[in-house]
Amino acid sequence: MAAVEEPRLIPIKLDNYKPLREMVFESLREAIIQGRLKPGERLMEIQLAEEMGVSRTPVREAIRKLELEGFVVMVPRKGAYVADISVKDIADVFEVRAALEGLAAGLAAERITTEELEELDRALTKTYEVSKHDLNAIVETDTNFHALIYRASRNERLVQIISNLADQIQRFRATSLAQPGRTKLAIEEHAKIVDAISDRNVELAQTLAREHIELAEQTLLNALQEEKG
């Protein structure tokens, strides 16, 4: 008996509390991350709308947002395509991000306030509570955790530079966290970073933050290698 092929996109349930455009965006992003929409594949608004049971408008809005986050590229006179991930892209982004994350964590260890440290602890606790099957929630809590550290660095230029990398970081973050076992390890790494910041151990906070990003990069490279067989 032939295996039943998993559908590329799941029809949107309109009884959800989230705005329709947000649900369409999350559905498309998850399909890209999980490989149901392949790198280089053209995204046809009408076809995607039919598969999800929605109109073209929220699909169009979702594609624009996916472009901003680096999941989609727009080709003039041709349309929207799922963005490729190259080893060079990964190496370039993670090389810069590892350095910036290390700097941010070290500065946070020096400058974080008691209130911010409590907020960081709460953010860490929240990551334990998120379902391992809810990729969007995992990405959201991970993004928030790192944003708190950036803010605690008290360096606006650093925050601005990281913001400029946000599109690429978000695509790679989501793809890395989608790999089996990576979320659990990431949470453990976060806990160690929080401990180092709490202890005001600048050097250790820097080292752990850099290693955290390097391990995420390795996870992503392994996934890419497996995909290419």
N, C-alpha and C positions, 0 to 999 in steps of 0.2 A: 504493500500500500504506500503510495507516494506521500511524502511529508507535506503538511499544509504550510504554504509559504506565509510568513508573517506580513501583514499589510504594511505598506510604507508609512501611511498616515492613518491615525485613528480619528473617526468622526468626532467633531467637537460637541461636548454636552453643554447645551445652552442654559442648564440650570446651575452652572457654576457661578460662584460669587465674583469671579474675576471678570474684567472687561474682555469682550470677545477678541479684540486685537491682541491682548496679552496672551490669551490662551492659544491663539493661532501662532504667535511668535514662539512660545514655549514648545509647541508641538513640532514646528519646523526645526527649531534649534536642536531638539532632542533627536529628531530623525537624522539630522546631519551628523551629530556626534556619534550616534550608534551605527552610522554607515548605511542607513536605509535610503538616504539621499546621498549619492556618491560624489566625491570630489570631481569637479569638471562637469557634473550633470546640469543641464539647463533647467531652470525653474519656470515652468509655465503657469501663469496665474490662474487661468481657467481650469486647468487640470488639477492643480493643488486645491483650488476652491471646491471643486466637485468631490474630491477625495475626502475633504474635511466637512463637507456639507455646509459651507458658508458662502458668502458673496465674495467677489474679487477684492473689494475695498480693504477688509482687514488683512487679506493676503498681501496686497500691495504694501500696506503699512508695515507688516511684519518683515517683508523682504528688505525694505529700506533700513529697518532697525538691525537686521542681520548683517547688512552691509557695514553699518557703523561698528559692529562688534567683530568684524573680520571673518564672518562665516560665509559671506557672499561677495562676489565681485560683479560689478556691472560692466559689460562690454558694449561700447558704443555701437548702435544700430543692430545689436544682436540680442541683448537682454541680460537677464541675471543668471549667474552660474554659481554652483557651490564652489567655494574657494579651495584650492589645493593646499596641502600642508607639505612643505619641503623640509628636508633636514637642515638646510641652510637657514630657513626662516626660524625654525625652532632654536637652533644654536645662537643666532643673533639676538633674538628676544630674551632668551633665558640667560644669556651671558650678561646682558644689561640689567635684567631684573634681579639676578642673584646679587649683584653689586649694590643695587638700590635697596633691596630688602634688608641686606646686611647693615647698610648704613642707617636705615630707618629704625631697625630693631635696636641698634647700639645707641642711637640718639634717644629713643624711647626709654631705654634703661636709665639714662641720665635724667630725663626731663618729665617723665610721666607723673601725673598727679594721682593722689589716692583715689579720687572719684573715677578717673580714667582707668585705673588698674582694676577697680571693681567692675567697671563696664566691660573690660577685657575678659575678666573672669566669667561674667554672665554670658558673653558671646561664646566663650569656650564651652560652657555648660550647654548652651543651646545646640551646639554642633553634635553633642552626644544624643540629643533628643530627636534629631531629624532622621526620618526614615531613610534607610540606605537605598530604597527604591525610588525616592523622590529626588531625581537629579537636579531639578531646578532649585529646590530648597537647599540642597547641598552646596550648589554653586553660590547661592545668595548668602548663606551663612559664612562660607569661606571668604567671599568678597568683603563682607562686613568686618570679619576678624582682621584682615590685613589693613582695611581702611582705618580701623581704630589705631593700629600701630603707626600708620603714616601720620595721622593727626597728632599722636602723642610725641612725634619726633620734633614738633614745633619748627619745622623747616618748610616754608611754603614753596620754595623752589623745588625741593625734593618731591613734594606732593604734586606739583604741576608737571614735572617730568614724568612721573609715574602715570599721571592722568593721560599724558600724550601717548603712552603705550597701552592704554586701557583696552583698546579694541583687540589688539593681538593677544594681550594677556588673557582676556576673557574667553577667547576661543580656545586657547591652549589649556587654560584652567579647567574649563568644562570637559574637554576631551580627556585630560589626564585623570580627573576625578571620576570619570565614567569607567575607568579600568578596574577590573575586579581586585578588591583588597586595598586600593589606593586611598579611599576615603578614611578607612580605619587607621592606616599609617599616618595620614596627614593630620588627623586629630591628635594622635600621640606626639607628633612633631610639634604641633601647636602648643600642647601642654608644656613641653620642655621649654619652648620659647617664652611662654608666659612666666614660668618659674624663674628663668634667667633675668627677665625684665623686672620681676618682682624683687629679686635679690640684688638688683642694681648692678648686675654683672655684665658690663658693657661688652667685653671681649667674647664671652660665651654667647650672649644674645646675638651678636653679629655672626658668629660661626654657625650657630644653629639655624638662623634664618637663611643663610647662604646654602647650607646643606639641604634645608627643606626644599628650596627651589631647584637645586641640582637633582634631588631625588625625583621631583615631579617631572623634570626634563627627561630623566632616564626612563621613567614610566611611559612617557609619551613616545620616546624613540623606540622603545620595545614594542609598543602597540603598532607603530607605523611599520616596523620591520615585519611583524607577524602578518599585518594586513597585506604586505607586498609578497609574502610567502617565501 
